[in-house]
Amino acid sequence: MGPATSMQIEPQGTVLLMVNPYIRCPRQPAFIIVIFWVERGAAVESESRVAAAFPGNLQLVLVLRPSRFFQRTIADIGIKLHKDDFKMKIVMLNSLSDLHGYVDKSQLTQEFGGSLEYSHSQWIHHRTAIENFALTVKTTAQMLQRFGSELAETELPNDVQSTKDLLAEHTGKYSNLKEELKLALRQGSTLFTCIKDQTVKSENHKLKPDEMENQTTVERLLAQLDETENAFEQFWCKHHLKLEQCLQLRHFEQDFREVKVTLDTRMDSLKGLSDAGDCVARVEHLLMELKTLEEKVQPTLEKAQLHAMHGDQLIQSNHYAVDSIRPKCVELRRVCDDFSNEAKKKSDVLSKSLHVHMGIEKVNQWCESGIYLLASQAVDKCQSQEGAESALTDIENFLESAEKNHVTELRNLHNQYEVILSEDVKGSVLKALKRLEDVQEMFEKRRVSLKRLSAKQTRPIQPVAPRPESSPKRLAPKNAARTPGGQQPLARKLSDNSISGKQPAEADPNKKKNIRKTKSIKIEVMHEESQGGSTHVAVSNESEECLSNRRRHIITELIESERIYVEELQSIMEGYVAELNNSEICHLIPPTLENKQDVLFGNLPEIYDFHNKTFLMELENCAVNPELIGTCFLKRKEELQVYEKYCQNKPRSEVVWRQCGDSLFFQECQKKLDHKLSLDAYLLKPVQRITKYQLMLKEMLKCSKGEGMAELEEALATMLDIVKSVNDSMHQIAITGFEVSKKSMDGRMDG
């Protein structure tokens, strides 16, 4: 669109097109088009063609009539005939002066009597370029919109390679569109420069309305293109960031799966590694395998920790998948901790098992050396006092070597590590301890005989067998209850709480925490003896004075061990049971102990009340009259039945202890009591105590004559019946499915 100018339509004439809002038309302020017809009359056809080609609605048509009469007449007739076909107003003009009445001269070129300087070819060139640029801007905007819609609708892949491919594909499309944008911007910039250069050729040049419009149009299109580019760039940055984060996430997930599978496989290998060897060499081999496995898995653990740290960095960088990354970081650290804890636990168990097996080997070596020593002592050389003293010295030196070589530490190791040891290892320990006791008893018998011989030579010494002799009344050697050849130190045979002639630490109440078990008593043995015959025990032929001393010794030990036993029960009641209601540490109580306190402690309060308020005082009354000891047990045989209930509950108590024994609550209680052993060791005391009474009664019966013998025999039979009842209950509990082995329970019944 531009000022009024002429253009050749066809040979019949020249048409003047003038459509410009800036034309000053005094009569018609709206858009006008002027058709100037010369030479021939074909105005009607020209008007129709112009109307069809014009993009808007024509409101006014100015027709400059031809100057010749014939042509003017034909034009008038044609217009009149087709007047109804025109939808615009037609004004017939006779001369240029009439045209000037409608259009200002400044808007007309010189050929129409105007003063406007106008280049139609230049106007067409600029308009064409502007329209092409506008089309380019529109096309580019549509391409960007389609690409943006495609990006928005794209689903993120679930694997690394697909994510890489998608990122490369979208990046390629973005680069192509970026080039299109650059080309469009260069096109618009070039067009704007051309239009601007035309307007600044002369310093006095004043912008025409059409030039001003062209310049404004190009500036608007460039601004629109720039806004489109900025919006697209922002959208692409967000999409590209999301794709990169998706790729990071897929890499993280892939690494997580690889590390998790590797650690799970290593964990299975770790759990499959046995923690119970049958000898020192086997345990050492298992420890070496464990160390090798830990060395192999160490790089994987470090890699897992690095991946977890990388996940933390992704979370801190505001990754869009934080809810997916955080649980995986937690899982990686948990798996690492589980493996480390399991390896540490396995190593701890194997290390303790190694100590136990080394203790077993040490005991077996000591026993073999002891048997060889006993067998190597010639009988004929011991007939003289000098030979007997020499042999006695060898015996005592060898017995002292047991302490120097820490042979007796095996029982402490067994008590300390009993919870983690397998049944096979426990059996090996008990077997070694039984052998140790047998050899010690043989040495004790040999020492007693040699002491008598060295003191005075009255009769020849009979050779002592290198293995313990069996009593003719026993059913089997393994179930034997030994009869001493002289006054034996009962502290070794009966109790970890008893008193011997060597004044052990148990005699001092301040040292009662260092009690050690020294002999295992099996309830099954008592069962068989109680069914196999009389409870009568052969009485020694010693003098009455010697027997009286032994009775006092047994009564003293019974009373002292009873006092220590009551003190231990009291420490449990005050140091553990009462602490359950202590508000200062009640928060440390494990949840697994809730509503299971009665199961853990059983009827221990009932046992404590009986011994503390009744039985201990009655036993103390027997110190002056030992013959009343049998009557004391018979009088309280009903109350002693409480042990059956306690032993029946013991398997359930052990299950609860395994669930919560490692809690801070029990550790704090043990620390306050200054106990070296944990609560489960003290919960075994009642089981050990009930088996100890019949042993003391049996020893008492051996050195008793006359008054009180019948009551002692009846009391011994009563205690054996109680032990038998407990034993039957344990069998019944094992049958009904409690997690307890009669063999392991019998092995814990230490005398």
Solvent accessible surface area in square Angstrom, and as a share of the most:
residue,aa,sasa,rsa
1,M,101,0.45
2,G,8,0.07
3,P,9,0.06
4,A,0,0.00
5,T,15,0.09
6,S,30,0.19
7,M,75,0.34
8,Q,118,0.53
9,I,36,0.18
10,E,28,0.13
11,P,107,0.67
12,Q,56,0.25
13,G,5,0.04
14,T,32,0.19
15,V,1,0.00
16,L,0,0.00
17,L,53,0.26
18,M,0,0.00
19,V,11,0.06
20,N,13,0.07
21,P,80,0.50
22,Y,103,0.39
23,I,17,0.08
24,R,138,0.50
25,C,15,0.09
26,P,105,0.66
27,R,150,0.55
28,Q,46,0.20
29,P,129,0.81
30,A,45,0.35
31,F,88,0.37
32,I,4,0.02
33,I,1,0.00
34,V,0,0.00
35,I,2,0.01
36,F,42,0.17
37,W,1,0.00
38,V,43,0.25
39,E,108,0.49
40,R,132,0.48
41,G,27,0.26
42,A,20,0.15
43,A,2,0.02
44,V,26,0.15
45,E,94,0.42
46,S,0,0.00
47,E,3,0.01
48,S,55,0.36
49,R,112,0.41
50,V,11,0.06
51,A,37,0.29
52,A,90,0.70
53,A,86,0.67
54,F,42,0.18
55,P,125,0.79
56,G,39,0.38
57,N,138,0.71
58,L,23,0.12
59,Q,96,0.43
60,L,3,0.02
61,V,1,0.01
62,L,0,0.00
63,V,1,0.00
64,L,6,0.03
65,R,53,0.19
66,P,3,0.02
67,S,102,0.66
68,R,165,0.60
69,F,169,0.70
70,F,145,0.61
71,Q,22,0.10
72,R,66,0.24
73,T,50,0.29
74,I,70,0.35
75,A,5,0.04
76,D,31,0.16
77,I,92,0.47
78,G,17,0.16
79,I,13,0.07
80,K,153,0.65
81,L,134,0.67
82,H,77,0.34
83,K,132,0.56
84,D,141,0.73
85,D,100,0.52
86,F,27,0.11
87,K,199,0.84
88,M,29,0.13
89,K,110,0.47
90,I,38,0.19
91,V,23,0.13
92,M,59,0.26
93,L,5,0.03
94,N,79,0.41
95,S,48,0.31
96,L,65,0.32
97,S,79,0.51
98,D,54,0.28
99,L,0,0.00
100,H,43,0.19
101,G,24,0.23
102,Y,21,0.08
103,V,0,0.00
104,D,47,0.25
105,K,108,0.46
106,S,37,0.24
107,Q,20,0.09
108,L,0,0.00
109,T,14,0.08
110,Q,140,0.62
111,E,107,0.48
112,F,7,0.03
113,G,37,0.36
114,G,12,0.11
115,S,81,0.52
116,L,27,0.13
117,E,136,0.61
118,Y,47,0.18
119,S,54,0.35
120,H,62,0.28
121,S,86,0.56
122,Q,58,0.26
123,W,29,0.10
124,I,77,0.39
125,H,121,0.54
126,H,14,0.06
127,R,44,0.16
128,T,65,0.38
129,A,25,0.19
130,I,3,0.02
131,E,101,0.45
132,N,77,0.39
133,F,0,0.00
134,A,36,0.28
135,L,113,0.56
136,T,40,0.23
137,V,2,0.01
138,K,116,0.49
139,T,59,0.34
140,T,3,0.02
141,A,31,0.24
142,Q,78,0.35
143,M,50,0.22
144,L,10,0.05
145,Q,133,0.59
146,R,144,0.53
147,F,11,0.05
148,G,14,0.14
149,S,52,0.34
150,E,69,0.31
151,L,4,0.02
152,A,76,0.59
153,E,138,0.62
154,T,40,0.23
155,E,155,0.69
156,L,46,0.23
157,P,24,0.15
158,N,122,0.63
159,D,66,0.34
160,V,18,0.10
161,Q,111,0.49
162,S,44,0.29
163,T,0,0.00
164,K,85,0.36
165,D,77,0.40
166,L,24,0.12
167,L,28,0.14
168,A,67,0.52
169,E,89,0.40
170,H,3,0.01
171,T,50,0.29
172,G,34,0.33
173,K,69,0.29
174,Y,32,0.12
175,S,53,0.34
176,N,98,0.50
177,L,18,0.09
178,K,41,0.17
179,E,89,0.40
180,E,74,0.33
181,L,0,0.00
182,K,84,0.36
183,L,93,0.46
184,A,1,0.01
185,L,43,0.21
186,R,132,0.48
187,Q,67,0.30
188,G,0,0.00
189,S,56,0.36
190,T,82,0.48
191,L,14,0.07
192,F,38,0.16
193,T,70,0.41
194,C,60,0.36
195,I,1,0.01
196,K,93,0.39
197,D,72,0.37
198,Q,56,0.25
199,T,12,0.07
200,V,97,0.56
201,K,150,0.64
202,S,59,0.38
203,E,178,0.80
204,N,145,0.74
205,H,63,0.28
206,K,174,0.74
207,L,63,0.31
208,K,44,0.19
209,P,51,0.32
210,D,16,0.09
211,E,23,0.10
212,M,102,0.46
213,E,66,0.29
214,N,4,0.02
215,Q,35,0.16
216,T,75,0.44
217,T,22,0.13
218,V,0,0.00
219,E,80,0.36
220,R,135,0.49
221,L,10,0.05
222,L,35,0.17
223,A,52,0.40
224,Q,78,0.35
225,L,1,0.00
226,D,64,0.33
227,E,119,0.53
228,T,31,0.18
229,E,26,0.12
230,N,75,0.38
231,A,62,0.48
232,F,11,0.05
233,E,49,0.22
234,Q,122,0.54
235,F,74,0.31
236,W,15,0.05
237,C,72,0.43
238,K,150,0.64
239,H,19,0.08
240,H,49,0.22
241,L,98,0.49
242,K,93,0.39
243,L,1,0.00
244,E,66,0.30
245,Q,20,0.09
246,C,0,0.00
247,L,31,0.16
248,Q,75,0.33
249,L,8,0.04
250,R,25,0.09
251,H,68,0.30
252,F,2,0.01
253,E,25,0.11
254,Q,67,0.30
255,D,37,0.19
256,F,25,0.11
257,R,125,0.46
258,E,83,0.37
259,V,3,0.01
260,K,44,0.18
261,V,96,0.55
262,T,49,0.28
263,L,0,0.00
264,D,58,0.30
265,T,76,0.44
266,R,73,0.27
267,M,24,0.10
268,D,98,0.51
269,S,53,0.34
270,L,0,0.00
271,K,127,0.54
272,G,64,0.62
273,L,22,0.11
274,S,47,0.31
275,D,56,0.29
276,A,40,0.31
277,G,4,0.04
278,D,119,0.62
279,C,54,0.32
280,V,19,0.11
281,A,71,0.55
282,R,96,0.35
283,V,0,0.00
284,E,89,0.40
285,H,92,0.41
286,L,1,0.00
287,L,42,0.21
288,M,119,0.53
289,E,63,0.28
290,L,3,0.02
291,K,115,0.49
292,T,56,0.32
293,L,19,0.09
294,E,61,0.27
295,E,106,0.47
296,K,117,0.50
297,V,1,0.00
298,Q,86,0.38
299,P,81,0.51
300,T,21,0.12
301,L,19,0.10
302,E,94,0.42
303,K,87,0.37
304,A,0,0.00
305,Q,68,0.30
306,L,114,0.57
307,H,25,0.11
308,A,0,0.00
309,M,103,0.46
310,H,72,0.32
311,G,0,0.00
312,D,45,0.23
313,Q,107,0.47
314,L,9,0.04
315,I,30,0.15
316,Q,144,0.64
317,S,67,0.43
318,N,127,0.65
319,H,5,0.02
320,Y,93,0.35
321,A,13,0.10
322,V,33,0.19
323,D,122,0.63
324,S,39,0.25
325,I,0,0.00
326,R,114,0.42
327,P,75,0.47
328,K,46,0.20
329,C,3,0.02
330,V,93,0.53
331,E,45,0.20
332,L,0,0.00
333,R,82,0.30
334,R,113,0.41
335,V,7,0.04
336,C,4,0.03
337,D,76,0.39
338,D,51,0.26
339,F,2,0.01
340,S,54,0.35
341,N,92,0.47
342,E,43,0.19
343,A,3,0.02
344,K,153,0.65
345,K,132,0.56
346,K,16,0.07
347,S,36,0.23
348,D,61,0.32
349,V,14,0.08
350,L,0,0.00
351,S,39,0.25
352,K,53,0.23
353,S,2,0.01
354,L,28,0.14
355,H,87,0.39
356,V,0,0.00
357,H,7,0.03
358,M,97,0.43
359,G,10,0.10
360,I,16,0.08
361,E,75,0.34
362,K,81,0.34
363,V,0,0.00
364,N,44,0.23
365,Q,110,0.49
366,W,13,0.05
367,C,0,0.00
368,E,95,0.43
369,S,58,0.37
370,G,0,0.00
371,I,31,0.16
372,Y,160,0.61
373,L,37,0.18
374,L,2,0.01
375,A,70,0.54
376,S,65,0.42
377,Q,26,0.12
378,A,41,0.32
379,V,60,0.34
380,D,105,0.54
381,K,143,0.61
382,C,11,0.06
383,Q,59,0.26
384,S,57,0.37
385,Q,86,0.38
386,E,140,0.63
387,G,17,0.16
388,A,0,0.00
389,E,82,0.37
390,S,63,0.40
391,A,8,0.06
392,L,23,0.11
393,T,69,0.40
394,D,61,0.31
395,I,0,0.00
396,E,59,0.27
397,N,83,0.43
398,F,31,0.13
399,L,36,0.18
400,E,96,0.43
401,S,26,0.17
402,A,5,0.04
403,E,102,0.46
404,K,152,0.64
405,N,74,0.38
406,H,112,0.50
407,V,2,0.01
408,T,27,0.16
409,E,64,0.29
410,L,1,0.01
411,R,16,0.06
412,N,36,0.18
413,L,35,0.17
414,H,9,0.04
415,N,22,0.11
416,Q,113,0.50
417,Y,25,0.10
418,E,13,0.06
419,V,81,0.47
420,I,62,0.32
421,L,12,0.06
422,S,37,0.24
423,E,92,0.41
424,D,119,0.61
425,V,5,0.03
426,K,16,0.07
427,G,18,0.17
428,S,45,0.29
429,V,0,0.00
430,L,31,0.15
431,K,157,0.67
432,A,4,0.03
433,L,4,0.02
434,K,72,0.31
435,R,77,0.28
436,L,9,0.05
437,E,12,0.05
438,D,22,0.11
439,V,1,0.01
440,Q,29,0.13
441,E,5,0.02
442,M,4,0.02
443,F,0,0.00
444,E,16,0.07
445,K,42,0.18
446,R,19,0.07
447,R,37,0.13
448,V,27,0.16
449,S,34,0.22
450,L,2,0.01
451,K,98,0.41
452,R,129,0.47
453,L,5,0.03
454,S,15,0.09
455,A,79,0.61
456,K,141,0.60
457,Q,82,0.36
458,T,101,0.59
459,R,156,0.57
460,P,88,0.55
461,I,28,0.14
462,Q,124,0.55
463,P,90,0.57
464,V,36,0.21
465,A,40,0.31
466,P,56,0.35
467,R,159,0.58
468,P,39,0.25
469,E,109,0.49
470,S,63,0.41
471,S,28,0.18
472,P,137,0.86
473,K,127,0.54
474,R,31,0.11
475,L,106,0.53
476,A,30,0.23
477,P,99,0.62
478,K,154,0.65
479,N,18,0.09
480,A,22,0.17
481,A,23,0.18
482,R,16,0.06
483,T,67,0.39
484,P,18,0.11
485,G,51,0.49
486,G,3,0.03
487,Q,91,0.40
488,Q,8,0.04
489,P,41,0.26
490,L,10,0.05
491,A,15,0.12
492,R,53,0.19
493,K,11,0.05
494,L,4,0.02
495,S,3,0.02
496,D,8,0.04
497,N,4,0.02
498,S,1,0.01
499,I,32,0.16
500,S,13,0.09
501,G,70,0.67
502,K,166,0.70
503,Q,148,0.66
504,P,42,0.26
505,A,40,0.31
506,E,22,0.10
507,A,50,0.39
508,D,51,0.27
509,P,82,0.52
510,N,126,0.65
511,K,99,0.42
512,K,38,0.16
513,K,55,0.23
514,N,71,0.36
515,I,19,0.10
516,R,85,0.31
517,K,12,0.05
518,T,41,0.24
519,K,26,0.11
520,S,32,0.20
521,I,11,0.05
522,K,95,0.40
523,I,1,0.00
524,E,43,0.19
525,V,12,0.07
526,M,5,0.02
527,H,29,0.13
528,E,51,0.23
529,E,36,0.16
530,S,29,0.19
531,Q,115,0.51
532,G,48,0.46
533,G,48,0.46
534,S,93,0.60
535,T,30,0.18
536,H,74,0.33
537,V,17,0.10
538,A,64,0.50
539,V,45,0.26
540,S,38,0.24
541,N,155,0.79
542,E,37,0.17
543,S,70,0.45
544,E,98,0.44
545,E,130,0.58
546,C,41,0.25
547,L,0,0.00
548,S,26,0.16
549,N,59,0.30
550,R,15,0.05
551,R,41,0.15
552,R,124,0.45
553,H,48,0.22
554,I,5,0.03
555,I,3,0.02
556,T,71,0.41
557,E,3,0.01
558,L,4,0.02
559,I,8,0.04
560,E,46,0.21
561,S,0,0.00
562,E,0,0.00
563,R,94,0.34
564,I,10,0.05
565,Y,2,0.01
566,V,8,0.05
567,E,62,0.28
568,E,2,0.01
569,L,0,0.00
570,Q,67,0.30
571,S,17,0.11
572,I,0,0.00
573,M,32,0.14
574,E,100,0.45
575,G,7,0.06
576,Y,1,0.00
577,V,36,0.21
578,A,55,0.43
579,E,30,0.14
580,L,14,0.07
581,N,136,0.70
582,N,37,0.19
583,S,92,0.60
584,E,131,0.59
585,I,14,0.07
586,C,57,0.34
587,H,136,0.61
588,L,46,0.23
589,I,39,0.20
590,P,16,0.10
591,P,114,0.72
592,T,61,0.35
593,L,0,0.00
594,E,114,0.51
595,N,140,0.72
596,K,74,0.31
597,Q,68,0.30
598,D,122,0.63
599,V,46,0.27
600,L,1,0.01
601,F,8,0.04
602,G,21,0.20
603,N,12,0.06
604,L,0,0.00
605,P,50,0.31
606,E,85,0.38
607,I,0,0.00
608,Y,32,0.12
609,D,61,0.31
610,F,19,0.08
611,H,0,0.00
612,N,56,0.29
613,K,126,0.54
614,T,35,0.20
615,F,0,0.00
616,L,22,0.11
617,M,102,0.46
618,E,30,0.13
619,L,0,0.00
620,E,57,0.25
621,N,105,0.54
622,C,7,0.04
623,A,50,0.39
624,V,127,0.73
625,N,61,0.31
626,P,17,0.11
627,E,55,0.25
628,L,81,0.40
629,I,2,0.01
630,G,0,0.00
631,T,62,0.36
632,C,9,0.05
633,F,2,0.01
634,L,34,0.17
635,K,126,0.54
636,R,47,0.17
637,K,82,0.35
638,E,124,0.56
639,E,59,0.26
640,L,0,0.00
641,Q,73,0.32
642,V,24,0.14
643,Y,0,0.00
644,E,44,0.20
645,K,124,0.52
646,Y,5,0.02
647,C,1,0.01
648,Q,60,0.27
649,N,18,0.09
650,K,6,0.02
651,P,0,0.00
652,R,88,0.32
653,S,3,0.02
654,E,20,0.09
655,V,38,0.22
656,V,7,0.04
657,W,24,0.09
658,R,122,0.45
659,Q,94,0.42
660,C,5,0.03
661,G,13,0.13
662,D,131,0.68
663,S,20,0.13
664,L,113,0.56
665,F,1,0.00
666,F,5,0.02
667,Q,93,0.41
668,E,57,0.26
669,C,0,0.00
670,Q,41,0.18
671,K,160,0.68
672,K,109,0.46
673,L,40,0.20
674,D,99,0.51
675,H,13,0.06
676,K,146,0.62
677,L,44,0.22
678,S,41,0.26
679,L,1,0.01
680,D,29,0.15
681,A,12,0.09
682,Y,13,0.05
683,L,2,0.01
684,L,7,0.04
685,K,12,0.05
686,P,0,0.00
687,V,1,0.00
688,Q,5,0.02
689,R,3,0.01
690,I,1,0.00
691,T,0,0.00
692,K,4,0.02
693,Y,0,0.00
694,Q,0,0.00
695,L,17,0.09
696,M,3,0.01
697,L,2,0.01
698,K,19,0.08
699,E,9,0.04
700,M,3,0.01
701,L,0,0.00
702,K,7,0.03
703,C,0,0.00
704,S,5,0.03
705,K,106,0.45
706,G,61,0.58
707,E,135,0.61
708,G,11,0.10
709,M,34,0.15
710,A,71,0.55
711,E,64,0.29
712,L,3,0.01
713,E,53,0.24
714,E,94,0.42
715,A,0,0.00
716,L,1,0.01
717,A,35,0.27
718,T,19,0.11
719,M,0,0.00
720,L,4,0.02
721,D,81,0.42
722,I,2,0.01
723,V,1,0.00
724,K,52,0.22
725,S,35,0.23
726,V,1,0.00
727,N,1,0.00
728,D,59,0.30
729,S,12,0.08
730,M,7,0.03
731,H,62,0.28
732,Q,102,0.45
733,I,15,0.08
734,A,39,0.30
735,I,137,0.70
736,T,87,0.51
737,G,59,0.56
738,F,68,0.28
739,E,120,0.54
740,V,26,0.15
741,S,44,0.29
742,K,59,0.25
743,K,132,0.56
744,S,15,0.10
745,M,3,0.01
746,D,6,0.03
747,G,1,0.01
748,R,34,0.12
749,M,0,0.00
750,D,8,0.04
751,G,2,0.01
